């Protein structure tokens, strides 16, 4: 194809040379090229804007990865039902019983704040151990054993709360008997 073009140009050379370019055409082309170059942003600005885009993309990637890892860790710690559904049911039951017992215990807060504080500190110490077990669940080599320890901790909390409520009942009964005795005197 290029050979045909060359032959065509050679055979029609006189016709190509017969027309002269208009005067000043090259200077106008040069001015138009200079204008196009001036309109184009400089290389420095292009590099700078690309750097900002890269930085923004990197920050977005890091934040997204962090959020995904946090979400994964949150669901893996809290999902006992995957480890043992039966133990998960027990955990739910025991935590609801504990909540009820703690609500009962709060009734003495106004009457005897010192006793309430002492009872609460005992339960809080045991509950702190429960939370440690729960946080270690995701990294535990034997997760089912850890869940069983958590259930056992909940059972102990219930036993202690029951004993505390019995003590409160006894104290109230003794106070009532004491009032009755003082009234009869």
C-alpha positions in Angstrom: 0.0 0.0 0.0 2.8 2.4 0.8 4.5 1.6 -2.5 1.3 2.7 -4.4 1.3 5.9 -2.4 4.9 6.6 -3.2 4.3 5.9 -6.9 1.2 8.2 -6.9 3.2 11.0 -5.3 6.1 10.6 -7.7 3.9 10.6 -10.8 1.9 13.6 -9.6 4.8 15.6 -8.1 4.3 18.6 -10.3 0.6 19.0 -9.2 1.6 18.9 -5.6 4.3 21.6 -6.1 2.1 23.8 -8.1 0.2 25.2 -5.1 2.1 27.3 -2.6 1.1 27.4 1.0 -0.5 30.7 2.0 1.8 33.3 3.5 2.1 33.2 7.3 0.5 29.7 7.6 3.4 28.4 9.6 3.4 31.3 12.0 -0.4 30.8 12.6 0.1 27.1 13.2 2.9 27.9 15.6 0.7 30.4 17.5 -2.2 27.8 17.7 0.2 25.2 19.1 1.5 27.6 21.7 -2.1 28.3 22.8 -2.9 24.6 23.1 0.2 24.1 25.2 -0.7 27.0 27.5 -4.2 25.6 28.0 -2.9 22.3 29.1 -2.1 22.0 32.8 1.5 21.6 33.7 3.0 18.2 34.4 3.7 19.3 38.0 0.0 19.9 38.6 -0.9 16.5 37.0 1.6 14.7 39.2 0.4 16.6 42.3 -3.3 15.8 41.6 -2.4 12.1 40.9 -0.6 12.0 44.3 -3.7 13.2 46.1 -5.8 10.7 44.4 -3.4 7.9 45.4 -3.4 9.2 49.0 -7.2 9.3 49.1 -7.5 5.8 47.7 -5.0 4.5 50.2 -6.9 6.1 53.1 -10.2 4.7 51.9 -8.7 1.2 51.5 -7.2 1.3 55.0 -10.4 2.6 56.7 -12.6 0.0 54.8 -10.2 -2.8 55.8 -10.3 -1.7 59.4 -14.0 -1.5 59.5 -14.4 -5.0 57.9 -11.9 -6.5 60.4 -13.7 -4.8 63.3 -17.1 -6.1 62.1 -15.7 -9.6 61.7 -14.2 -9.6 65.1 -17.4 -8.3 66.7 -19.6 -11.1 65.1 -17.1 -13.9 65.9 -16.9 -13.0 69.6 -20.7 -12.7 70.0 -21.8 -15.7 68.0 -21.8 -18.6 70.6 -24.6 -20.3 68.7 -22.1 -21.3 66.0 -20.0 -23.1 68.6 -22.7 -24.9 70.5 -26.4 -23.9 70.0 -27.5 -25.7 73.2 -25.0 -23.6 75.3 -26.1 -20.5 73.5 -29.7 -21.1 74.7 -28.4 -21.7 78.2 -26.4 -18.5 78.1 -29.5 -16.5 77.0 -31.6 -18.1 79.7 -29.0 -17.4 82.5 -28.4 -13.9 81.5 -32.1 -13.1 81.5 -32.4 -14.7 85.0 -29.4 -12.7 86.2 -31.0 -9.5 84.9 -34.2 -10.3 86.8 -32.3 -11.0 90.0 -30.3 -7.8 89.7 -33.5 -5.8 89.2 -34.8 -7.3 92.5 -31.5 -6.5 94.2 -31.8 -2.8 93.1 -34.9 -2.5 95.2 -32.7 -2.3 98.3 -30.5 0.4 96.9 -32.5 3.2 98.5 -33.1 1.4 101.8 -29.6 0.1 102.4 -27.0 1.6 100.0 -24.1 0.1 101.8 -25.4 -3.4 101.6 -26.3 -2.9 97.9 -22.8 -1.7 97.2 -21.2 -4.7 98.8 -23.5 -7.1 97.0 -22.9 -5.3 93.7 -19.1 -5.4 94.0 -19.2 -9.2 94.5 -21.3 -9.6 91.3 -19.3 -7.1 89.4 -16.1 -9.0 90.1 -17.6 -12.3 88.8 -19.1 -10.5 85.8 -15.7 -9.1 85.0 -14.3 -12.6 84.7 -17.3 -13.5 82.5 -16.4 -10.6 80.2 -12.8 -11.7 80.0 -13.9 -15.2 79.0 -16.2 -13.7 76.4 -13.4 -11.5 74.9 -11.0 -14.4 74.8 -13.6 -16.6 73.1 -12.5 -15.7 69.5 -8.8 -16.5 70.2 -9.4 -19.5 72.4 -8.0 -22.8 71.1 -10.9 -24.7 72.7 -14.0 -22.5 72.2 -16.5 -25.0 73.5 -14.6 -25.3 76.8 -14.5 -21.5 77.0 -18.3 -21.3 76.4 -18.8 -23.9 79.2 -16.7 -21.8 81.5 -18.8 -18.8 80.6 -22.0 -20.8 81.4 -20.5 -21.9 84.7 -19.7 -18.3 85.6 -23.3 -17.3 84.9 -24.6 -20.1 87.1 -22.3 -18.9 89.9 -23.7 -15.4 89.5 -27.2 -16.7 89.8 -26.3 -18.6 93.0 -24.7 -15.6 94.5 -27.6 -13.4 93.6 -30.0 -15.9 95.1 -28.0 -16.0 98.4 -27.9 -12.2 98.4 -31.7 -12.0 98.0 -32.1 -14.6 100.8 -29.9 -12.4 103.1 -32.0 -9.4 102.2 -35.2 -11.3 103.0 -33.7 -12.4 106.4 -32.6 -8.9 107.2 -36.1 -7.6 106.4 -37.7 -10.3 108.4 -35.4 -9.5 111.4 -36.2 -5.8 111.1 -39.9 -6.6 111.0 -39.7 -8.8 114.1 -37.7 -6.2 115.9 -40.3 -3.5 115.1 -43.0 -5.8 116.2 -41.2 -6.5 119.5 -40.6 -2.8 120.1 -44.3 -2.0 119.5 -45.5 -4.7 121.9 -43.3 -3.3 124.7 
